[in-house]
Amino acid sequence: MTIHQTRLLFVLCAPLLGLASASAQTTGTISGTVKDPSGAIVPGTTVTVTFSSTGSKRIAVTNSAGEYAFPALEPGQYDLEFRSTSFAPLIRHATLSVTERIAVDATLQVTASQQEITVSGDAPILQTADTTLGRVVDGQAIKDLPLATRNFTQILALSPGTSAPLNDATALGRGTTNISADGARPGSNAFYIDGVDAVNIHVNSASNNAFASNGVVVPSPEAIQEFKVQTGLYDVAGGRSGGANVALVTKGGTEHFHGSLFEFFRNDDLNANSYFFNQVGTPRPKLKQNQFGGTIGGPILKQKAFFFFSYQGTRQINGYSGSSTLNLPAIPTVRTAATLGAVFGGQATYKGGTLVSKTGSNINPVSLALLNLKNADGTYVVPSPQTSNITGVNYAVSEPSTFTEDQYVDGLDYQFSSRNHLVFRSVYAKQPQFNSFPSATVPGFGTTQLFNAQLYSVTDTQVITPNLVNEARFGVNRAVGSTGFQNQIPLSSIGESRFNSAQFPDIPSFVLSGSFTLGYSVNADQADADTTYEYFDTLSYVHGKHQMQYGGEARRYQDNYYSNNRTRGTLTIRTFPDFLLGLSGSSVASGGNGSGYSNIYSGSVASGIATRNDILRDYALFAQDSWRLFPNLTLTYGVRWEYVGLPVDKGGRDGAFYLRNYVAPAVGQFTSAGFVQASNTRKAIAGVPQVSNTLTDNVGKLNFGPRLGVAFQPSPRFNIRAGYALSVDRPSNQLGLLESLSLPNYVRTDLSATGNVASTLQNPFPTLPVGSQFPIVPQIYGGPYTNANPALSINDVDPKFRTPYVQQFGLNVQAQAATNTVVEIGYVGSHGVALPLETLVNQAQLASPTNPVNGITTNTTANVQSRVPYVGFSPSGLIYLQTRASSIYNSLQTSVTQRLSHGLQLLASYTYSKSLDTQSSPTDGTTFTTFNGDQTNLAGNYGPSDYDRTNRVVVSGVYSVPAFGFALDHTGLGKKAFSGWQLSGVGTVQSGLPYSVTDASGGAFYGGTTSEASFATGASVATAHLSGKTESRLNQYFNTGSFVAAGNLFGTAGRNILRGPLQRNIDLSLIKQTAIHDSTNFEFRTEFFNILNFANFANPASAISSPTSFGVISATVGNPRIIQFVAKVNF
């Protein structure tokens, strides 16, 4: 059978051989060529590879080309023994990392003696057989580097091509870092733990988040063997995402018993205060943390069965994350209408009209009640300023949050024979926490959250023949999260009403722009339980110069959740005088403020059935060949096919609105035209068509991703790699959440500007059906609109939604500068296509006598609702999730890597890059977002990505300090005192993030869509920049005079035209190890996070519509100096 016939046979049989995915691989490959001293190949050489940890062996024989390969090997230390007649036996040592292919060549010496020759050495430092861009971090480095929250995701940002926020040692809980890799969105990263997809499909975020969704489970560093972050150019085995691929392997047992005990301790007495707390004289927040636990692993049956167990407990009291800095109006400590009138009397509101009375006679009773609300300790919910500063931070408060975790990691390995190996791994973590400031910026509105995570992996590796290995895996990933309230304030206590107060009696969220927020966020009442079932099967076949892999994967996601989104409502108020008045925009004679605008600038409220049980299914197949054409040239090529399933609610409760089916209702009339139901509905509504269960046209069956990579080694010290990859970017189940936010089971109304004219603080919301009335017949009203018949607002998914994808391409050169040092420089680029974004498709159209809209020929803020393309919906209330965003990324990436040599292990990287897109996702990767400005001109939103950082330098290393002085006395105290010292650290310098100057009132003629501001006459980006240290510009970071309000049209300043302050951080660890016994040592370390106490400032407030905070920096990122002590015993 020819090689072409063999390849064809395996491609045809791959579906029968099982489903595979090396994107979930926990193994690697060792291969090489055996030659004699003259360079001639030596076929028939017996090669034995032995896994150092367990003693397990595999045997192969070199082929006619003198080549051998061992696919599907566990990562770790290996001994390779080469034996051939007339040659001396040779032993080589090698280190194999997860997912990697390394070449270990051998040169046999001609001799009649059979005495073994041992050649030490790690895996080759040049990646001559692997074109994937990435970085391996071993378990020792994970334990030695100072990690701000002992979370492996913080190491991801060490790689070139990544963009990430500074690590924050004051973060509540795990402090997971969300990175952008090579320009991809932070929610586009894939995480595999022991080969199992560890990402929660609900939001695709690595971190716990406001959607009550559990992020990626984070094993203790003591339980991690190693991990690799692949930032791009994966082979066809890598799929699911267009961002980074992170493969982590937990520890297993070994032939000998090993373990550790540890305690990590923090106390606020050791820490520096945060910058703005110092400015207002607020004491240093509490930060008390104990992280403790241990590991144990060893044999059960010699060379047969092995176990590993790890426990880690965390107890944290955190006043840094539980803190808030505010810019408050001059609220008096005695709060009556008269005292408030004395301070704010005569002040104008945002849109004009009635002024605040100097006697306080027109101050709203609801406002007065809110200002007099008190916490349990007797303090006001809305505090008074602590200083007289009226342009920046004038109040700072800390109310500690709490976090608890109990985590268990288990491992069991069983070697049935040299041909069959079974591995079981599990990770379990329970994490209750209390967040004192989840969304409100004033005390008293904390939330309790519970996050549980479970991950199980069972892998069976079968060596069918020395050249044919099958790796099968079954995995389960379950993540549960819920959110509850700390304190509920009834509407009746402040004199406000809402249609659903019997079911949801507590107050809405109040947002006073640029000042404070009180109440709970729209996402505060949610719960989510996700379970992913996965099956993988990888078949690896070695034939001559070819290393082939075939297979695919199957996943079933079950996403059960409820979301009482916006059921309590949210109100946005522009100025404090507006807050004090709280009047409608009607005439003064009828009790309003006479401006035509309510003092409540915008409001949103919803009602409906909150529960969903979504099912999603994904499948993939791939074929790949790594062809070593010549000893110095390897070609990797293949193709991957993926089916990306969309959500289907098991309860049949989903509905949607199809723009293409819309028929406008007449004035005073109702219609249901445009609404559809899923065909599996259990309550069909007459007159409402039924469509596919996914509510979309496209199923996503034709997703093919070709990959091509070349590795060329022109000389022993140089290596060139190039490649191209097209990867599907699997969207999260925010798709399902959006589909649940539509009639007939959910209804929402968003009112702003003139559409909100009737709202008062006593009665701010229109009347909607209550939950028990759903499902309801969808009704679109033709106007005029009242609280009884409001304009509708819904979120929906475009029925033409298609699968997003990312193209990656790059060229990379490696140069071996020394035996253990390699320098890399290369170009990496990417292009994102069909990326999701939300569009406000009902933006009002401009009318003119030559182009009338619905019979209207003039444009006013009063007739906005009549100029929308879909009458019956508010201008900002018809939000469609579409796949029409795009991105482009170009970068120069350089790095210097030194493997452990002369006591030093080092990684230094520099990235010069530009990431541009038409819309970014949030930097935590949680959801999709709308864009500012003209919704019909997406190209006008093209600009730097929200996570773009032009320059980024990261240096990390571990250095073993040589023993000097008394350490030369190998029998005395000097040795114990002066030897065993280590320094480790991570330093980062990076550009700040870009930001836009916005106007929340811009584009009033279009319906109140937030817009960029406009440049003032003669102004530009250049005039907006101010010189001087950031600290001297906190009250005006940029030239605010360069911008003016957008007015009734959209602004012209552009998206993300300015950039925030430079960021710097150095974390350092001082380690002392003292031997207790031959195999036991005691370790004490002191860790300093932000050792130089840099104040890294956040971006300034940039909304021109919030004049009191415009241009002001009032927060920092990262942490002040935090000190941690560590005690460990390793045995």
Secondary structure, DSSP 8 states (H G I E B T S, - for coil): --HHHHHHHHHHHHHHH----GGG---EEEEEEEE-TTS-B-TT-EEEEEETTT--EEEEE--TTSEEEEEEE-SEEEEEEEE-TTB--EEEEEEE-TT-EEE--EE--B-S----EEE---S-SS-SS---EEEEEEHHHHHHS--TTS-GGGGGGGSTTEE-----TT-STT-----EETT--GGG-EEEETTEE---TTT--SS--TTS--------GGGEEEEEEEEE---TT--S-SS-EEEEEE----SS-EEEEEEEEE-GGGS---HHHHHHT-----EEEEEEEEEEEEEEETTTEEEEEEEEEEEEEETTTSEEEE------SS--HHHHHHHHTT---TT-SS---TT-TT--HHHHHHHT-B-TTS-BSS---SSS-SSS--EEEE--EEEEEEEEEEEEEEEEETTEEEEEEEEEEEEEEEES-SS-SSTT--EEEEEEEEEEEEEEEEEEETTEEEEEEEEEEEEEEEEEES---BGGGTT---TTTTTS-B--EEEETTTEEES--TTSSEEEEEEEEEEEEEEEEEETTEEEEEEEEEEEEEEEEEE-TTSS-EEEESSHHHHHH---SS-TTTTS-SSSS-SS-EEEEEEE--EEEEEEEEEEEEEEEEEEEETTEEEEEEEEEEEE---EETT---EEE-GGG-----TT-EE-TTEEEETT-SS--TT--EE-TTSSS-----EEEEEEEEEEEEETTEEEEEEEEEEE----THHHHHHHSSTTSEEEEEEEGGGGTT--SSS-S-----GGG-S----EE-S---SSS--EEEEEE-TT----EEEEEEEEEEEEEETTEEEEEEEEEEEEEEEEEEEETT-----BTTB-BTTB-S--STTGGGG-SSTTEEEEEEEEEEEEEEEEEEEEEEEEEEEEETTEEEEEEEEEEEEEES----TT-----B-SS-TT-GGGG-EE-TT--SEEEEEEEEEE----GGGG-TTSHHHHHHSSEEEEEEEEEE---EE--EETT--GGGTS--EE-EE-TT--HHHH---S-GGGGTT-SS-GGGEE--TTS---S-SS-EE---EEEEEEEEEEEEEEETTEEEEEEEEEESTT----B-----BTT-TTTTT----B-S-S-EEEEEEEEE-
